[in-house]
Each structure stands twice: as structure tokens, then as C-alpha cells.
Amino acid sequence: MAKLSNGSSSSNGSSPVKLNSSYSLSYKAIIAMSLLALQFGIQPIVTKQFTSKTIIKSTVIFTQEVVKLCIAVVGISLGKTSWGDVTAGWTIASWFRLAFLPGTIYLVQNMCSLLAYQNLDAITYNVLNQTKTLSAAFCCYLLMGKKQSTMQMVSLLVLLSAALVMEGVIPLDGSIFLPSYWMGGDKSSSNDNDTADDATLSPRHFSHGVLPIMAASFLSGLAGAITQKSLQVGNRNALLFTIELCVASLLLLLASFVTSDDGLQIRQRGFFSDWNYLTIIPILTNSAGGILVGLVIKYAGTVRKGFALIFGILLSGLVQSAFDEDRSLSGEEVAGGVLAALSLWMHATNPYVQQQQKQHQTGEERIRASKEGATTTKLTATSKATSNGTIKVARGRKSRKED
């Protein structure tokens, strides 16, 4: 099996990026995933430290998109590829199809996640929210025909287990195998138990909690698959795609300001209400993370983006334990990190290779087949020539006898 670790082309001359999601990780993919994990790990800490709780959240998101757009523009301007080459073949129709559509999907996904967060308990929310990596694999198969090997599917389940262990959903003491775990444990009173059961079994719990988070998980995978198809199959420049997504997001946010509560707050309090000069720090890190997401999807795929985010959770625990004396790295985080590393190794070393084996015949096999074909042709020709010569000799003898 060929490894595209240095960005070399495959045997049929196709772009190496198109095969990255099925082959070993390239160095670009490893670097992008590592930086994304680092950003994802420190983002909650810097956001909590430098962002006011009373700040208008839409103003932060809007500024992040502007900063991200500026970084992408500078990146293209300073890069080796000219703007003319980067934007070659660009049309408004392609922007709408490849950028505005996933931008809208991400907006709907965030709305569904917020609705589910308000109507589900933390454990249920975390369990269902971690299925987004599985939905990403499913959507990549639907849109791009990218299949997962049996071991890769197992590795995705291991990754899901890693996330649930880190979130504390799966305890390490083995209590998950006890009936009391699934029955909800001990309750302080029967009234509390009845109230919890009613809340869990109510139609609102399903319609405003379970369905929205499952929809958000699927939409996350769908938008990621559309993005991956644009960046890998369409070979779109990652920074140009970031610019396109930023423009789409800014237009959607501006439209939402007309009717949303945040828009009303902006008109009443001002855009920079409760800001300070340190607020720009989490904005810069989050903007960098948005660009890294595009690079990870381009060079590693949207499925493996999930691996980077799980490692980010582990890094977040490490950073918090380093700066907070009251906070230490838990056994769940260590176990989850080990499971995440195991799942990434399983996914990277056990790709689906059947299609590649059929389509990419090695040079030696082709030469061997060509030689065998040539040998067969020569033998056939020799056999025919011998047969013809024998017939001619027999005819000559018969003619001499008659004379």
C-alpha cells in the first residue's frame, strides 16, 4: 500500500490530496491536526478568561469571521500562488453551492445544538453530540463514495468511547454494567424520581432535545462532507474556501441582526458593549482554529477532524491542570486520551484498499502481463507458421508423387 506521506502523486497521476483520507497521514495533515487540537484545547480557557459573561455573543462571532477573513486574505497574498491562479474558475454560482450552502447548514446546526442543550441533561447531550464523527463518515460515503474498512469502523466506535470516557459518561469503575447505572442511581426522593422520569419521557424531551441534537450531529457531518468534497475533489484552495465561508457567515449574521435579540441588544447597548482590549485574544485563537479546520479537512478529511478535537479535550485537561492548582488530570481524561490515540492508529493503518487495488495496478504487474501477452502472441504465431509449413511440405510431397 502506497503512503502519501510527502505529498507525492499516486500511480495514476491523480492529486495526493484526494487519497489522503484513505492512506497514511501526510506531514501537512499531522501538523494541521496537532495545531487544531492545541487550539481546541486552549480555546475554552482563554474564552473564559478574557470574555465577559454579559458580552453580546453575536458581536464576538461577527468579529471572528472578519478576523478570519483578513488572515485568509493575507495568507493568499503572501503565498506562492497568485490570486489569479487561486480564483481561476471561480463563479458566484460555485460560491453559493460550495460555501453558502455549508455556511447555512452550520448556522442551522448551531441553532439545533442550542435548542437541544436547553432541553437535555448534560449526559444525554454529550452522548448524542459525540455521534458527529460517525455521521461525518456516513455523509462522506453518501457524497463522495468514501468507504471505511471494518477496522476503521471499529476505530470510530473506539473514538466515540474515548469521548464518552472523557465526558464522564462511561465510568472507569465498571458501574456501567450495573442495573443501577441505567436506572438512574439513587434518588433523594420518590417525587424527584417521578419528576425526572416525566421529564425524560415527555414528548418535549424528544422533540426539543433528542431530535435537535441528532439533527445537529447529522448536519455537522453533512457540512463537513460538502466541505471535504470542495477542498479535495474540487481541489479548491483552503484559504479561498475560508474567505467564501466567512462572507457567507457575515451575510447570514447581518440578516439575523434585523430580527434577533442580539441585534436588538446591539442597537441598544452598542456593538462593543462589555468589550476590553483582551477580548481580542480568544477571537484571534478561534479565528485561527477556523482556518485550521479547513486545512485539516483538506489534508486529512472531516472524519479525522474528529480525532483532532478529541485530543483537544485531553489537551484542555492538561492545560487546566497545569494552571489550576485545584484541578488535576483525571483518570477518565488519561484513559480517553489513550483510547483516542489507539483509535487514530487503527484508522490510519487500516484503510479501505479494495478500490485502490483494483484501480492502481503496479508497474511490475503491467510489465508481467505485457510480457505474457507478447509470449502468447509469439507462440501462437510460431504455431501457425509451423502448421502452415507442415501443410506446404505435405502438399509438395504429394505433388512429386503424382509426377
VOGU-3710 file (C-alpha; in Angstrom, 3 decimals, decimal comma):
1> maklsngsss> 0,000/0,000/0,000  1,399/3,348/-1,026  1,901/6,041/1,591  1,346/9,636/0,572  3,329/10,962/3,495  5,239/13,561/1,484  2,515/14,695/-0,863  3,740/12,610/-3,804  1,375/11,667/-6,581  -0,288/8,303/-6,812
11> sngsspvkln> 0,432/5,789/-9,536  -2,306/7,075/-11,818  -1,098/10,660/-11,572  -4,030/11,910/-9,512  -3,753/14,517/-6,787  -2,415/13,123/-3,489  -4,985/15,120/-1,518  -7,782/13,008/-2,987  -6,280/9,907/-1,431  -5,231/11,310/1,945
21> ssyslsykai> -8,375/10,215/3,738  -7,710/6,591/2,777  -3,938/6,485/3,185  -1,435/7,323/5,904  -1,456/10,858/7,256  0,793/13,309/5,434  3,023/15,659/7,370  0,712/18,549/6,457  -2,235/16,643/7,919  -0,319/15,830/11,116
31> iamsllalqf> 0,748/19,452/11,611  -2,749/20,805/10,937  -4,385/18,249/13,249  -1,868/18,955/16,026  -2,421/22,713/15,825  -6,199/22,251/15,726  -6,058/20,021/18,809  -3,969/22,661/20,593  -6,361/25,457/19,634  -9,411/23,413/20,607
41> giqpivtkqf> -7,776/22,583/23,929  -6,915/26,154/24,965  -9,978/27,886/23,483  -12,338/27,288/26,456  -9,664/28,564/28,837  -8,868/31,811/27,005  -12,554/32,433/26,286  -13,470/32,092/29,954  -10,508/34,216/30,999  -10,851/37,119/28,586
51> tsktiikstv> -14,522/37,244/27,555  -17,180/38,912/29,681  -20,250/36,837/30,506  -22,504/39,768/29,589  -20,953/40,359/26,180  -23,215/40,163/23,125  -22,120/36,825/21,667  -23,045/37,654/18,066  -20,591/40,566/18,090  -17,793/38,154/19,020
61> iftqevvklc> -18,799/35,705/16,268  -19,070/38,529/13,721  -15,615/39,840/14,622  -14,157/36,336/14,459  -15,402/35,967/10,896  -13,893/39,325/9,938  -10,528/38,425/11,506  -10,585/35,004/9,878  -11,299/36,604/6,504  -8,384/39,032/6,939
71> iavvgislgk> -5,990/36,222/7,908  -7,013/34,214/4,829  -6,558/37,234/2,541  -3,093/37,909/3,954  -2,215/34,214/3,660  -3,082/34,125/-0,039  -1,325/37,442/-0,697  1,892/36,222/0,916  1,696/32,748/-0,592  3,441/31,412/-3,671
81> tswgdvtagw> 0,210/31,052/-5,662  -1,108/34,222/-7,260  -4,652/35,490/-6,762  -5,341/34,830/-10,441  -4,459/31,153/-10,073  -6,322/30,822/-6,766  -9,544/32,311/-8,145  -9,355/30,660/-11,574  -12,768/29,266/-12,458  -14,474/30,969/-9,509
91> tiaswfrlaf> -18,110/31,955/-10,012  -20,896/33,224/-7,786  -22,796/30,023/-8,523  -19,885/27,900/-7,271  -19,579/30,107/-4,174  -23,269/29,684/-3,405  -23,141/25,913/-3,905  -19,846/25,186/-2,158  -19,669/27,858/0,573  -23,038/29,500/1,212
101> lpgtiylvqn> -24,793/26,133/1,481  -22,473/24,651/4,157  -22,445/28,046/5,903  -26,230/27,889/6,164  -26,051/24,279/7,328  -23,611/25,234/10,097  -25,973/28,022/11,199  -28,928/25,612/11,421  -26,697/23,109/13,238  -25,805/25,691/15,893
111> mcsllayqnl> -29,469/26,526/16,393  -30,337/22,838/16,807  -27,473/22,353/19,274  -28,598/25,314/21,361  -32,195/24,049/21,435  -31,045/20,559/22,476  -28,701/21,957/25,142  -31,631/23,764/26,739  -33,824/20,640/26,871  -31,423/17,760/27,627
121> daitynvlnq> -29,375/16,783/30,628  -25,612/17,027/30,200  -25,005/13,262/29,887  -27,630/12,734/27,165  -26,409/15,792/25,278  -22,765/14,688/25,357  -23,559/11,123/24,289  -25,644/12,149/21,292  -23,357/15,044/20,368  -20,348/12,728/20,045
131> tktlsaafcc> -22,015/10,842/17,176  -20,996/13,619/14,781  -17,839/11,732/13,755  -19,959/8,738/12,772  -22,286/10,998/10,788  -19,252/12,540/9,064  -18,118/9,089/7,903  -21,655/8,293/6,725  -22,020/11,579/4,801  -18,591/11,181/3,184
141> yllmgkkqst> -19,772/7,809/1,914  -23,032/9,272/0,582  -21,476/12,305/-1,143  -18,017/11,030/-2,095  -18,271/7,244/-2,058  -15,513/7,050/0,568  -15,832/3,701/2,296  -14,463/2,748/5,690  -12,772/-0,574/6,305  -14,035/-2,830/9,077
151> mqmvsllvll> -11,163/-1,794/11,351  -11,797/1,877/10,593  -15,439/1,493/11,616  -14,276/-0,186/14,822  -11,829/2,682/15,391  -14,677/5,216/15,092  -16,557/3,346/17,813  -13,376/3,376/19,928  -13,140/7,141/19,341  -16,756/7,537/20,442
161> saalvmegvi> -15,929/5,546/23,578  -12,909/7,786/24,205  -15,091/10,884/24,067  -17,686/9,371/26,399  -14,990/8,317/28,886  -13,545/11,849/28,896  -17,002/13,331/29,413  -17,571/11,000/32,367  -20,488/9,243/30,679  -18,682/5,887/30,807
171> pldgsiflps> -17,223/5,460/34,320  -13,960/3,597/34,855  -15,180/1,779/37,950  -17,295/-0,621/35,903  -20,586/0,674/37,297  -21,894/0,980/33,745  -22,539/-2,770/33,885  -24,723/-2,431/36,982  -28,515/-2,078/36,669  -28,446/0,943/38,993
181> ywmggdksss> -26,441/2,910/36,411  -29,135/2,523/33,786  -31,949/3,030/36,300  -30,586/6,438/37,204  -28,960/5,525/40,531  -30,286/6,538/43,921  -32,761/9,395/44,117  -33,244/11,636/47,097  -36,979/11,157/46,992  -39,667/9,407/45,037
191> ndndtaddat> -41,064/12,757/43,945  -37,736/13,720/42,382  -37,636/10,330/40,665  -41,104/10,776/39,231  -40,253/14,278/38,057  -37,070/13,076/36,338  -38,895/10,217/34,645  -41,669/12,527/33,455  -39,105/14,929/32,035  -37,265/12,107/30,268
201> lsprhfshgv> -40,378/10,512/28,794  -42,171/13,724/27,860  -42,785/14,457/24,163  -40,897/17,741/24,538  -37,786/15,876/25,675  -37,781/14,013/22,362  -38,985/16,766/20,017  -36,939/19,622/21,539  -33,979/17,620/22,799  -33,187/14,294/21,151
211> lpimaasfls> -34,310/15,171/17,623  -32,462/18,537/17,506  -29,152/17,091/18,731  -29,383/14,174/16,307  -30,179/16,654/13,521  -27,220/18,812/14,601  -24,928/15,769/14,541  -26,054/14,804/11,053  -25,811/18,392/9,762  -22,281/18,640/11,140
221> glagaitqks> -21,274/15,553/9,153  -23,113/16,778/6,057  -21,472/20,206/6,084  -18,091/18,596/6,706  -18,560/16,198/3,794  -19,565/19,064/1,464  -16,500/20,998/2,586  -14,223/17,987/2,091  -15,597/17,398/-1,396  -14,960/21,036/-2,308
231> lqvgnrnall> -11,408/21,023/-0,956  -10,284/17,575/-2,091  -12,296/16,566/-5,151  -12,765/20,137/-6,376  -9,177/20,926/-5,320  -10,287/24,311/-4,003  -7,724/26,440/-2,215  -8,296/26,115/1,547  -7,763/29,825/2,246  -10,061/30,843/-0,615
241> ftielcvasl> -12,695/28,499/0,763  -12,248/30,128/4,193  -12,892/33,537/2,619  -16,009/32,221/0,913  -17,343/30,741/4,159  -16,595/33,967/6,048  -18,514/36,070/3,508  -21,458/33,674/3,705  -21,427/33,716/7,513  -21,195/37,508/7,654
251> llllasfvts> -24,163/37,904/5,326  -26,212/35,464/7,417  -25,258/37,246/10,649  -26,128/40,663/9,222  -29,509/39,312/8,177  -30,084/37,843/11,645  -29,318/41,188/13,334  -32,546/42,582/11,881  -34,831/40,295/13,888  -32,721/38,599/16,596
261> ddglqirqrg> -32,422/39,557/20,254  -28,702/40,138/19,764  -29,485/42,625/17,009  -31,769/44,496/19,412  -29,072/44,447/22,103  -26,530/45,840/19,631  -28,856/48,732/18,767  -29,489/49,473/22,437  -26,063/48,869/24,022  -23,682/49,273/21,093
271> ffsdwnylti> -21,607/46,728/19,190  -18,621/46,757/21,584  -20,572/46,696/24,840  -18,603/44,901/27,613  -15,536/44,540/25,395  -11,966/45,226/26,537  -8,605/45,102/24,836  -8,069/41,474/25,946  -11,260/40,280/24,249  -9,315/40,086/21,003
281> ipiltnsagg> -7,215/37,166/22,334  -9,935/34,460/22,196  -11,151/35,973/18,936  -7,704/35,509/17,367  -7,345/31,928/18,618  -10,839/30,976/17,473  -10,242/32,552/14,057  -7,026/30,581/13,696  -8,985/27,465/14,632  -11,481/28,120/11,847
291> ilvglvikya> -8,686/28,249/9,290  -7,101/25,113/10,752  -10,403/23,264/10,375  -10,301/23,927/6,627  -6,703/22,707/6,391  -7,452/19,555/8,403  -10,445/18,722/6,211  -8,398/19,283/3,051  -5,372/17,207/4,055  -6,876/14,663/6,476
301> gtvrkgfali> -10,644/14,629/5,918  -13,617/15,581/8,031  -13,651/12,198/9,803  -10,140/12,645/11,144  -11,016/16,160/12,236  -12,983/14,396/14,973  -9,785/12,726/16,180  -8,065/16,105/16,495  -10,949/17,515/18,528  -10,904/14,574/20,947
311> fgillsglvq> -7,175/15,102/21,505  -8,048/18,755/22,067  -10,251/17,753/25,001  -7,270/15,929/26,517  -5,010/18,951/25,970  -7,609/21,160/27,617  -7,425/18,978/30,721  -3,631/19,111/30,675  -3,554/22,914/30,382  -6,149/23,384/33,111
321> safdedrsls> -4,295/21,052/35,465  -1,071/22,976/34,814  -2,514/26,405/35,651  -5,164/25,471/38,214  -3,892/24,002/41,485  -7,342/22,690/42,352  -7,662/20,886/39,037  -5,687/17,746/38,201  -5,767/15,473/35,188  -8,372/12,819/35,874
331> geevaggvla> -8,124/9,112/35,170  -11,003/9,454/32,712  -9,049/12,009/30,666  -5,936/9,821/30,607  -7,924/6,736/29,618  -9,820/8,710/26,978  -6,557/10,027/25,544  -5,142/6,505/25,294  -8,308/5,286/23,571  -8,220/8,256/21,173
341> alslwmhatn> -4,589/7,533/20,259  -5,438/3,863/19,730  -8,411/4,737/17,526  -6,342/7,130/15,395  -3,657/4,479/14,898  -6,313/1,924/13,931  -7,941/4,326/11,477  -4,669/5,423/9,853  -3,149/1,943/9,468  -6,217/0,048/8,277
351> pyvqqqqkqh> -7,591/1,942/5,268  -10,163/0,652/2,831  -7,913/-0,543/-0,018  -10,059/-2,716/-2,270  -10,774/0,037/-4,768  -7,148/1,105/-4,891  -6,021/-2,476/-5,510  -8,387/-2,744/-8,459  -7,640/0,646/-9,956  -3,881/1,034/-9,322
361> qtgeeriras> -2,163/-1,962/-10,876  1,560/-1,861/-10,188  4,081/-1,337/-12,950  5,581/-4,784/-12,444  2,175/-6,414/-12,865  1,587/-4,476/-16,069  5,019/-5,394/-17,452  4,499/-9,030/-16,495  1,081/-9,073/-18,144  2,511/-7,390/-21,238
371> kegatttklt> 5,347/-9,948/-21,472  2,967/-12,851/-21,005  0,728/-11,436/-23,713  3,670/-10,976/-26,072  4,920/-14,500/-25,385  1,483/-15,936/-26,062  1,260/-13,992/-29,306  4,688/-15,248/-30,434  3,850/-18,854/-29,578  0,585/-18,578/-31,469
381> atskatsngt> 2,322/-17,069/-34,460  5,045/-19,750/-34,351  2,435/-22,479/-34,064  0,582/-21,115/-37,072  3,771/-20,763/-39,076  4,818/-24,349/-38,231  1,383/-25,616/-39,137  1,436/-23,778/-42,467  4,928/-25,055/-43,224  3,910/-28,637/-42,481
391> ikvargrksr> 0,923/-28,343/-44,795  3,089/-26,906/-47,588  5,680/-29,732/-47,237  2,932/-32,347/-47,326  1,458/-30,799/-50,442  4,903/-30,706/-52,093  5,490/-34,406/-51,411  2,074/-35,293/-52,745  2,736/-33,297/-55,912  6,093/-35,065/-56,538
401> ked> 4,439/-38,495/-56,132  1,823/-37,658/-58,695  4,534/-36,565/-61,139
//
